[in-house]
Amino acid sequence: MSIGYSSKAAAAGSESVEQVTLDSFCQFDVLLPTYLNIDVEGSDLEELIRATVVLLGCRPTIAVSIYHLPEQVYSIPQWLTETLPDYSIFIPHHRDSIYETICYAIPNENIKQGSTI
């Protein structure tokens, strides 16, 4: 059930979708991510944790939603900072409401001196 902008994953429902972890998808080095956009309706931190091996190995730029649950505003940036110490964290806001707040994690080697986000 969608509740508008603040939708989140729910245990109840009749739709099923086949899922594969990012780690298993990337295990054969066929497609390795350089950019990840994560917006999984409240399960964003869990998805980051499941993708730790890929994040550490491939060092992609990450855009992750932090507005589905109130604690995501601090828990996701904290996890990224602790897990990916050579990344810079940016949290710009893309709307005039609390929705669409995105946390960007960019590998330091991909940030040009003097550039702005």
C-alpha positions in Angstrom: 0.0 0.0 0.0 1.4 3.4 -1.0 1.0 6.3 1.4 2.3 8.9 -0.9 5.7 10.4 -0.6 6.6 8.5 2.6 6.0 5.0 1.3 7.9 2.1 2.8 8.3 -1.6 2.4 5.7 -3.6 4.3 5.5 -7.3 5.3 1.9 -7.6 4.1 0.9 -7.7 0.5 0.2 -10.0 -2.5 2.9 -9.0 -4.9 6.2 -10.8 -5.0 9.4 -9.8 -6.8 12.5 -11.9 -7.3 15.4 -10.3 -5.5 19.1 -10.8 -5.8 21.7 -9.1 -3.6 24.1 -6.7 -5.2 27.0 -8.8 -3.9 25.7 -11.9 -5.7 24.9 -10.0 -8.9 28.5 -8.6 -9.0 30.3 -11.8 -8.0 31.5 -12.7 -11.4 32.9 -9.2 -12.2 30.7 -8.9 -15.3 29.0 -5.6 -14.3 30.5 -3.6 -11.5 28.7 -0.5 -10.3 30.3 2.9 -10.4 27.1 4.7 -9.2 24.4 3.3 -6.9 21.0 5.0 -6.4 19.3 3.4 -3.4 15.7 4.2 -2.6 14.0 1.1 -1.1 11.2 2.6 0.9 12.7 2.4 4.4 15.1 -0.6 3.9 17.9 1.6 2.6 20.4 0.9 5.5 19.8 -2.8 5.3 20.5 -2.7 1.6 23.7 -0.8 2.2 24.8 -3.4 4.8 24.1 -6.3 2.4 26.2 -4.5 -0.3 29.2 -3.9 1.9 31.6 -6.2 -0.1 30.7 -4.4 -3.3 30.9 -1.0 -1.8 34.4 -1.6 -0.4 35.6 -3.4 -3.6 34.1 -1.2 -6.3 34.0 2.2 -4.5 30.9 3.5 -6.3 29.4 6.9 -5.8 26.2 6.3 -3.7 23.0 8.3 -3.6 20.7 6.9 -0.8 17.3 8.1 0.4 17.3 9.2 4.1 13.7 10.4 4.5 11.6 7.3 4.7 12.2 6.8 8.5 13.2 9.6 10.9 16.3 7.8 12.2 17.7 7.4 8.7 18.7 11.1 8.7 21.5 10.2 11.1 21.9 6.3 10.9 22.7 6.1 7.2 25.3 8.9 7.1 26.8 7.5 10.3 27.0 4.0 8.8 28.5 5.3 5.6 31.1 7.4 7.5 32.1 4.4 9.7 32.2 1.9 6.9 33.6 4.0 4.1 36.2 6.3 5.7 37.7 7.5 2.4 34.4 8.9 1.2 32.9 12.4 1.6 29.3 12.7 2.7 26.9 15.4 1.3 23.3 15.9 2.2 21.6 18.4 -0.1 17.9 18.8 -0.2 15.8 18.5 -3.4 12.3 19.7 -2.4 10.6 22.2 -0.2 9.4 19.5 2.2 11.2 16.8 4.2 10.8 14.3 1.3 13.5 13.6 -1.2 16.4 14.1 1.2 19.3 12.2 -0.3 22.7 11.4 1.2 25.5 11.3 -1.3 28.7 9.4 -0.5 31.5 10.1 -3.0 34.9 8.4 -3.0 37.5 11.1 -2.1 39.5 10.2 -5.2 36.5 11.2 -7.4 36.2 14.7 -6.0 38.0 17.3 -7.9 39.9 20.0 -5.8 37.7 23.1 -5.5 34.5 21.5 -6.9 31.2 21.9 -5.3 28.2 19.6 -5.1 
